[in-house]
Amino acid sequence: MRQFRANLMIKKIFNSPRSVHENQHHRFVEIRKKVRASVRTDGLSDDQKSFVLALAGINGHPGRLLASDTEAIKRASRFFAEAMASHRASDPKLKFFLLTFTDDVGIVSDRSPVAPLATLEAKVRRQLAKLNLDAVAVIEVHPLVNYPGGGEGRSLLYHVHVLAWTTQPFDHNAAAANLNASHAWNCKLGAPPVTIEPIGDSELDVRRTAAYMIKPPHSAKNRMASKTDPARFLLMDTIEGYRPELALRVIEGLSQVEFCSLVFGIGAGRKIRQQLRAEIEAWHRQRPRTGTIVPSATDVWQFWLQLRQQFGSKNFLPYRFDSVIVPKPPRASRKARAGVNGSHPKKAVRRESRWQLGSSPRSRKTKKPGQRLL
């Protein structure tokens, strides 16, 4: 089953009849379709609908470069593909590999999600350093539509894709086997925690892998028992079973994280990550300001809290994160803080960040009669 799943993933990336551009276009069409469907909810004002859509990069965009911004993700995917194609051409001796790290720490409830972004990054960094690979890594989230089930809701699967390279001999089969046999990586879903597959030497292979790594959350996963061994499981992509309200829940979390915080580099990959950041931030500063623009100072966490208090399910608690790597509203200027009369502001009372793991979700109201769930 492990070999089958790895081969299935590689086949999906490299043997698709669509071009890289067509594949990405299909992904963005799907996620935007689901986000649009999710806001067709009785009771939402036009402003609220426009605000949600803009956070997703639809008919507007957020002032900050957020991971929920589908138009920004599309551009970043192209920039990354160009950067990796150029890096490949710079040294014909480079051998590329696609690694995927999945761990129990990344499986969280969609009802009370605590996104383990810093934990996953730290684990993957340590592992890649031991493997002596240069790499660019991207943290991704997939919703699981049928897990855990039994009335306990669904799960969000945070995991890491890595595009790595080396000029030295690297036994990827032995490396994957050792990692999966260790206690460092575990996956209770029944899938292998770590997969490592070689990437072809062509420029197209590298571009397709780069596009696969930076993509929108256009599909969900179904956990299915293997037909050959019911004790083992496969994680299969589904678009039809991916409901709009679950897609909105994913966008809610991504809208509280800056895109560039989900990308990190190791060794020579740091320079490529810096190049990607510079290019996408330059594009973002110059993009047309049309439609609804979500101000940079907006407290997005508070927006979602209030929206779900009005219209959402009482089962959904606010997102929390295991580190303060999410965007904070920019501080006002000294003059603004002093006030129009020039008086000095009172000393602020320090309070625990709501983004930290130990913070408590704020109280929520149940939905009003006759209102549909987001």
Secondary structure, DSSP 8 states (H G I E B T S, - for coil): -HHHHHHHHHHHHHS-SS-HHHHHHHHHHHHHHHHHHHT--TT--HHHHHHHHHHTTSSEEESS-BTT-HHHHHHHHHHHHHHHHHHHHH-TT-EEEEEEEEEEEEEEESSS-EE-HHHHHHHHHHHHHHHT-EEEEEEEEEEETTSS-TTS--EEEEEEEEEEEESS---HHHHHHHHHHSSS---TTSS-SEEEEE--SSHHHHHHHHHHHS-----EEEEEE-SS-TTSEEEEEESTT--HHHHHHHHHHHTTSBGGGGEEEETTHHHHHHHHHHHHHHHHHHS---SEEE-TT--HHHHHHHHHHHHS-TT----EESSS-S-------HHHHH-TT------------TTSTT----------TT----
